Amino acid sequence: MKNQANRTSNISALVLLGLVWLMGLLWMHRTPGLEGMMTHDALRSTLDYHRSLPVFAARPLTSGTVALLSRWTAVDETLVLALLNPLLLALSAVVLYALSLRWGAKPMGAWVAAALYLFSFPNFLAFVPPMYTFDEPLQMLTLFAAGCCLPRPAIWRPDAGAWTSSPTHNIPYALLAGLWMGLSWWARESGLLLLPILAGLYLPHSTKQERLGLGITVLTALGVLILGRLTTEPADTTGDLWQWQARFRNLQANFRNTDYRIETLVGIFLVLAWPLVLLRPLLGRHRLLTMGFAVSLVINTMMVLLMAKAREARLFALPLMLVWPMLGLRRYAWPNLKGFFGPRNGLILVMAIAGTLHLAWNLYQSTVGPNSANLYREYLTVYGISLGLWISISSRGTEQP
């Protein structure tokens, strides 16, 4: 009875979290001046853009799902898109919660991981220009689903390598994981950059059978990606070639003047700072996982700076897709504030507050519309001050891995 009550309580807390997040999105996008991408014209433009350019038309999972649902329900495509992507993000948080539990997290830790994921910069402001989120909700949902079909990484078992295999580790599950992973890569082929992290997760201390299963998963995923691209690749690749050539001009564009430089650096900070601070105690003990994450992070960051518009800060979050469930493995507790207000901690906190306020309200300027058209400055203020508070508390040795 107690276990059943705990399970019900955990599910209720997760549902409440999703509802609070959805209500936050509803409030934000119903507020005049903050509608962002959630207007009829913006949604229509987004769909047309992703269907017309060859580089996006080759990955039609989101736009195709919108068209299919619109045909089935006789509802306008713009309304379908406005409902679909937020619901996919909320559902992906539920699957992330399950994945974190599968990796060994306590229910509270998994809940915190889901909360950090939903209220992260690229997800809470997902539909606010210049974030321009489109394929990512489906990409993350299918990737988390793939993780749920794989065994728990051996590095997080009570005795690393002691289990010959997890109960669900067999060929059908490996194939199913490959199908989900392939769909994730087809939604956004940039997911291939997660392979070093996958290697760091699943190769250390694993058995031969488990490595074989992971190989089947990866090969199946590659097969799904190749098959998908072959069936959707445009016959005329002239536009695609033009797009790739245009991408390599983005480095100069991302740093063209002070406003763009600050916007680029602020985007990197808002996406990566909190997750990296929370992740540090988990990575130190696992060398291959640390190396894999570092490789993925560096390559992805350089590719975004060189080949994409860095103001679309969600692009920097790719390596975090396999980090969010890891954060559930931390131990979270209210810090002991006794003796906190010493000179050193006070100095750290004052510097964090002053620096954040100066950056958010004096230096930062949006390069897409006025600052009042999004909540970036407000988010940056809360983000920076809370991070400074956490660091000042952690410096007293209260941080728990």
C-alpha positions as CSV (number, residue, x, y, z in Angstrom):
1,M,0.0,0.0,0.0
2,K,2.8,2.4,0.8
3,N,4.6,1.7,-2.5
4,Q,1.3,2.3,-4.3
5,A,0.7,5.6,-2.5
6,N,4.3,6.7,-3.3
7,R,3.8,5.8,-6.9
8,T,0.6,7.8,-7.1
9,S,2.2,10.7,-5.4
10,N,5.1,10.7,-7.8
11,I,2.8,10.5,-10.9
12,S,0.7,13.4,-9.5
13,A,3.8,15.5,-8.9
14,L,4.9,14.8,-12.5
15,V,1.5,15.7,-13.9
16,L,1.4,18.9,-11.9
17,L,4.9,19.8,-13.2
18,G,3.7,19.4,-16.8
19,L,0.5,21.4,-16.2
20,V,2.5,24.3,-14.5
21,W,4.8,24.4,-17.5
22,L,2.0,24.3,-20.1
23,M,0.1,27.0,-18.1
24,G,3.3,29.1,-18.1
25,L,3.5,28.8,-21.9
26,L,-0.2,29.6,-22.3
27,W,0.2,32.7,-20.2
28,M,3.3,33.8,-22.0
29,H,2.0,33.4,-25.5
30,R,-1.4,34.9,-24.7
31,T,0.1,38.0,-23.3
32,P,0.0,40.9,-25.9
33,G,3.5,41.5,-27.3
34,L,4.8,38.1,-26.2
35,E,3.0,35.8,-28.7
36,G,6.2,34.9,-30.4
37,M,5.8,32.1,-32.8
38,M,2.2,31.3,-31.6
39,T,0.4,33.5,-34.1
40,H,-1.4,32.3,-37.2
41,D,1.0,34.1,-39.6
42,A,4.1,33.0,-37.7
43,L,3.0,29.4,-37.6
44,R,2.1,29.4,-41.2
45,S,5.4,30.9,-42.2
46,T,7.3,28.3,-40.0
47,L,5.5,25.4,-41.8
48,D,6.1,26.8,-45.3
49,Y,9.8,27.5,-44.5
50,H,10.5,23.9,-43.3
51,R,8.7,22.5,-46.3
52,S,10.2,24.7,-49.0
53,L,13.9,24.6,-48.2
54,P,15.5,21.3,-49.3
55,V,17.7,20.9,-46.2
56,F,14.6,20.9,-44.0
57,A,12.2,19.2,-46.5
58,A,14.5,16.1,-46.2
59,R,13.4,15.7,-42.6
60,P,9.7,15.9,-42.7
61,L,8.6,14.2,-39.5
62,T,7.2,17.2,-37.7
63,S,5.7,18.9,-40.8
64,G,4.4,15.5,-42.0
65,T,2.8,14.8,-38.6
66,V,1.1,18.2,-38.6
67,A,-0.3,17.6,-42.1
68,L,-1.5,14.1,-41.2
69,L,-3.2,15.3,-38.0
70,S,-4.7,18.2,-39.7
71,R,-6.2,15.9,-42.4
72,W,-7.6,13.5,-39.8
73,T,-9.1,16.2,-37.6
74,A,-10.0,18.8,-40.2
75,V,-8.2,21.4,-38.0
76,D,-6.1,24.1,-39.5
77,E,-2.4,23.1,-39.6
78,T,-1.3,26.2,-37.7
79,L,-3.5,25.2,-34.7
80,V,-2.2,21.6,-34.9
81,L,1.4,22.9,-34.8
82,A,0.6,25.2,-31.9
83,L,-0.7,22.3,-29.9
84,L,1.6,19.5,-31.1
85,N,5.0,20.8,-30.2
86,P,4.2,21.9,-26.6
87,L,2.5,18.6,-26.0
88,L,5.5,16.7,-27.5
89,L,7.8,18.6,-25.1
90,A,5.6,17.8,-22.1
91,L,5.4,14.2,-23.1
92,S,9.2,14.1,-23.6
93,A,9.6,15.2,-20.0
94,V,7.5,12.2,-18.9
95,V,9.7,9.8,-20.9
96,L,12.8,11.6,-19.5
97,Y,11.5,11.0,-16.0
98,A,11.1,7.3,-16.8
99,L,14.5,7.1,-18.3
100,S,16.1,8.8,-15.3
101,L,14.4,6.2,-13.1
102,R,15.7,3.4,-15.3
103,W,19.2,4.7,-14.9
104,G,18.9,4.5,-11.2
105,A,17.6,7.9,-10.0
106,K,15.3,8.3,-7.0
107,P,11.8,9.6,-7.9
108,M,12.7,13.0,-6.4
109,G,15.8,13.2,-8.5
110,A,14.0,12.2,-11.7
111,W,11.3,14.8,-11.0
112,V,14.0,17.5,-10.5
113,A,15.6,16.4,-13.8
114,A,12.3,16.7,-15.6
115,A,11.7,20.2,-14.0
116,L,15.2,21.3,-15.0
117,Y,14.5,20.1,-18.6
118,L,11.1,21.8,-19.0
119,F,12.2,25.1,-17.5
120,S,15.6,25.2,-19.2
121,F,16.2,28.2,-21.5
122,P,15.7,26.4,-24.8
123,N,12.5,24.6,-23.7
124,F,10.6,27.2,-21.6
125,L,11.2,29.9,-24.3
126,A,11.1,27.3,-27.1
127,F,8.5,29.2,-29.2
128,V,9.9,32.7,-28.7
129,P,12.0,34.3,-31.5
130,P,14.9,33.9,-32.0
131,M,14.7,30.4,-30.5
132,Y,12.6,29.0,-33.4
133,T,12.1,25.5,-32.1
134,F,10.5,23.1,-34.6
135,D,11.9,19.6,-34.9
136,E,13.5,19.4,-31.5
137,P,10.4,18.2,-29.4
138,L,10.1,15.1,-31.6
139,Q,13.8,14.6,-31.7
140,M,14.1,14.6,-27.9
141,L,11.0,12.4,-27.3
142,T,12.2,9.7,-29.6
143,L,15.7,9.8,-28.2
144,F,14.5,9.4,-24.6
145,A,12.2,6.5,-25.8
146,A,15.3,4.9,-27.4
147,G,17.1,5.2,-24.0
148,C,14.2,3.5,-22.2
149,C,14.7,0.4,-24.5
150,L,18.4,0.1,-23.7
151,P,19.7,-1.5,-20.5
152,R,20.9,0.6,-17.6
153,P,24.5,1.8,-18.3
154,A,26.9,-0.5,-16.4
155,I,28.7,2.5,-14.9
156,W,25.6,3.2,-12.8
157,R,25.0,-0.3,-11.5
158,P,25.8,-1.2,-7.9
159,D,28.7,-3.2,-9.0
160,A,29.9,-2.0,-12.4
161,G,30.0,-4.9,-14.9
162,A,28.6,-7.5,-12.5
163,W,25.4,-8.0,-14.4
164,T,25.8,-10.0,-17.6
165,S,22.8,-8.1,-19.0
166,S,19.7,-6.3,-17.9
167,P,16.4,-8.3,-18.0
168,T,15.1,-6.4,-21.0
169,H,18.3,-6.5,-23.0
170,N,17.7,-8.6,-26.0
171,I,17.6,-8.3,-29.8
172,P,13.9,-7.1,-30.0
173,Y,14.6,-4.3,-27.5
174,A,17.8,-3.4,-29.3
175,L,16.0,-3.2,-32.6
176,L,13.2,-1.1,-31.0
177,A,15.8,1.2,-29.5
178,G,17.4,1.5,-33.0
179,L,14.0,2.4,-34.5
180,W,13.4,5.2,-32.0
181,M,17.0,6.4,-32.3
182,G,16.8,6.4,-36.1
183,L,13.6,8.5,-36.0
184,S,15.4,10.9,-33.7
185,W,18.3,11.2,-36.1
186,W,15.9,11.6,-39.0
187,A,14.1,14.4,-37.2
188,R,17.5,16.1,-36.8
189,E,20.6,14.4,-38.1
190,S,22.7,16.5,-35.7
191,G,21.8,13.8,-33.2
192,L,24.7,11.8,-34.6
193,L,27.0,14.1,-32.5
194,L,25.6,12.2,-29.5
195,L,27.5,9.0,-30.4
196,P,30.6,9.9,-28.3
197,I,28.3,10.3,-25.2
198,L,26.5,7.0,-26.0
199,A,29.9,5.3,-26.1
200,G,30.9,6.8,-22.8
201,L,27.6,5.7,-21.3
202,Y,27.3,2.1,-22.6
203,L,30.8,0.8,-23.4
204,P,32.6,1.0,-20.0
205,H,32.3,-2.2,-18.0
206,S,29.7,-3.6,-20.4
207,T,29.7,-7.3,-21.5
208,K,30.2,-8.6,-25.0
209,Q,26.5,-9.2,-25.3
210,E,25.6,-5.7,-24.3
211,R,28.1,-4.2,-26.8
212,L,26.6,-6.4,-29.5
213,G,23.2,-5.1,-28.6
214,L,24.4,-1.5,-28.7
215,G,25.9,-2.2,-32.1
216,I,22.6,-3.5,-33.4
217,T,20.9,-0.4,-32.0
218,V,23.3,2.0,-33.7
219,L,23.2,0.1,-37.1
220,T,19.4,-0.1,-37.0
221,A,19.3,3.7,-36.3
222,L,21.6,4.4,-39.2
223,G,19.5,2.2,-41.5
224,V,16.3,4.1,-40.5
225,L,18.1,7.5,-41.1
226,I,19.5,6.4,-44.5
227,L,16.2,5.0,-45.6
228,G,14.3,8.1,-44.4
229,R,16.7,10.4,-46.2
230,L,16.6,8.4,-49.4
231,T,12.8,8.6,-49.5
232,T,12.6,12.3,-48.8
233,E,15.8,13.7,-50.4
234,P,14.8,16.3,-53.1
235,A,15.7,15.4,-56.6
236,D,17.1,18.8,-57.2
237,T,20.0,19.5,-54.7
238,T,20.9,23.0,-56.0
239,G,19.0,24.7,-53.2
240,D,20.5,22.3,-50.7
241,L,24.0,23.1,-51.9
242,W,23.2,26.9,-51.6
243,Q,22.1,26.4,-48.1
244,W,25.3,24.6,-47.1
245,Q,27.4,27.3,-48.7
246,A,25.4,30.0,-46.9
247,R,25.9,28.3,-43.6
248,F,29.7,28.9,-43.6
249,R,29.1,32.6,-43.5
250,N,27.5,32.5,-40.1
251,L,30.7,32.8,-38.0
252,Q,31.2,36.4,-39.1
253,A,27.4,37.0,-38.7
254,N,27.4,35.7,-35.2
255,F,30.1,38.2,-34.1
256,R,29.4,41.0,-36.5
257,N,29.0,43.7,-33.8
258,T,28.7,44.1,-30.0
259,D,25.0,43.2,-29.9
260,Y,25.5,40.0,-31.8
261,R,28.6,39.0,-29.8
262,I,26.8,39.5,-26.5
263,E,23.7,37.7,-27.7
264,T,25.8,34.7,-28.8
265,L,27.7,34.5,-25.5
266,V,24.5,35.0,-23.5
267,G,22.9,32.2,-25.4
268,I,25.7,29.8,-24.7
269,F,25.7,30.8,-21.0
270,L,21.9,30.4,-20.6
271,V,21.9,27.0,-22.2
272,L,25.0,25.4,-20.7
273,A,25.9,27.0,-17.4
274,W,23.4,25.4,-14.9
275,P,23.5,21.9,-16.5
276,L,27.3,21.9,-16.5
277,V,27.5,23.0,-12.8
278,L,25.1,20.3,-11.8
279,L,26.7,17.7,-14.0
280,R,30.3,18.2,-12.7
281,P,30.1,15.8,-9.7
282,L,28.6,13.0,-11.8
283,L,31.3,13.1,-14.6
284,G,34.4,13.2,-12.5
285,R,34.4,9.4,-11.8
286,H,33.8,8.3,-15.4
287,R,36.6,9.2,-17.7
288,L,35.2,7.9,-21.0
289,L,31.8,9.5,-20.4
290,T,33.6,12.8,-19.6
291,M,35.7,12.6,-22.7
292,G,32.6,11.7,-24.8
293,F,30.6,14.6,-23.5
294,A,33.5,17.0,-24.0
295,V,34.0,15.9,-27.6
296,S,30.3,16.2,-28.4
297,L,30.0,19.6,-26.6
298,V,33.1,21.1,-28.4
299,I,32.2,19.8,-31.8
300,N,28.5,20.9,-31.5
301,T,29.5,24.4,-30.2
302,M,32.0,24.9,-33.0
303,M,29.5,23.7,-35.7
304,V,26.8,26.1,-34.4
305,L,29.2,29.1,-34.3
306,L,30.5,28.2,-37.8
307,M,27.4,27.0,-39.6
308,A,24.3,28.3,-37.8
309,K,22.8,31.4,-36.3
310,A,23.9,31.3,-32.7
311,R,21.0,33.5,-31.6
312,E,18.9,30.3,-32.1
313,A,20.4,29.2,-28.7
314,R,18.5,25.8,-28.7
315,L,21.2,24.5,-31.0
316,F,23.8,24.7,-28.3
317,A,21.7,22.3,-26.2
318,L,22.2,19.2,-28.3
319,P,24.8,17.5,-26.1
320,L,22.5,18.0,-23.1
321,M,19.9,15.6,-24.4
322,L,21.6,12.7,-22.7
323,V,22.6,14.9,-19.7
324,W,19.1,15.7,-18.5
325,P,18.3,12.1,-17.3
326,M,21.8,12.0,-15.7
327,L,20.9,15.0,-13.5
328,G,18.3,12.8,-11.8
329,L,21.2,10.7,-10.3
330,R,22.3,13.6,-8.2
331,R,21.1,14.0,-4.6
332,Y,19.1,17.2,-4.1
333,A,18.4,18.6,-0.7
334,W,17.8,22.0,0.9
335,P,21.2,23.6,1.7
336,N,22.2,24.4,5.2
337,L,22.4,28.2,5.3
338,K,24.0,28.3,8.8
339,G,27.1,30.4,8.5
340,F,26.4,31.2,4.9
341,F,26.5,35.0,5.2
342,G,30.2,35.3,5.5
343,P,32.4,37.8,3.6
344,R,33.5,35.3,0.8
345,N,30.0,34.0,0.1
346,G,28.5,37.5,0.3
347,L,31.1,38.8,-2.2
348,I,30.3,36.0,-4.7
349,L,26.6,36.6,-4.4
350,V,27.0,40.4,-4.7
351,M,29.2,40.0,-7.8
352,A,26.7,37.5,-9.3
353,I,23.8,39.9,-8.7
354,A,25.6,43.0,-10.0
355,G,27.1,41.3,-13.0
356,T,23.8,39.6,-14.0
357,L,21.8,42.8,-13.7
358,H,24.4,44.8,-15.7
359,L,24.5,42.1,-18.4
360,A,20.7,41.6,-18.7
361,W,19.5,45.2,-18.5
362,N,22.4,47.3,-19.9
363,L,24.5,45.1,-22.3
364,Y,22.1,42.6,-23.7
365,Q,20.1,43.7,-26.8
366,S,17.9,41.3,-28.9
367,T,18.8,41.3,-32.6
368,V,15.3,40.1,-33.5
369,G,12.7,42.6,-32.5
370,P,12.7,44.7,-29.3
371,N,13.7,43.3,-25.9
372,S,10.1,43.7,-24.7
373,A,9.0,41.0,-27.3
374,N,10.6,38.2,-25.2
375,L,11.4,37.4,-21.6
376,Y,15.1,36.8,-22.2
377,R,16.3,39.6,-19.9
378,E,14.0,38.4,-17.1
379,Y,15.1,34.8,-17.6
380,L,18.7,35.9,-17.6
381,T,18.2,37.8,-14.3
382,V,16.7,34.8,-12.5
383,Y,19.2,32.4,-14.1
384,G,22.4,34.3,-13.2
385,I,21.4,35.3,-9.7
386,S,20.2,31.7,-8.8
387,L,23.4,30.3,-10.3
388,G,25.5,32.7,-8.2
389,L,23.6,31.7,-5.1
390,W,24.2,28.0,-5.8
391,I,27.9,28.5,-6.4
392,S,28.3,30.5,-3.3
393,I,26.5,27.7,-1.3
394,S,28.4,24.9,-3.0
395,S,31.7,26.6,-2.3
396,R,31.1,25.7,1.4
397,G,31.2,22.0,0.6
398,T,27.5,21.4,0.7
399,E,27.3,20.1,-2.9
400,Q,26.2,16.5,-3.1
401,P,27.1,14.2,-6.0
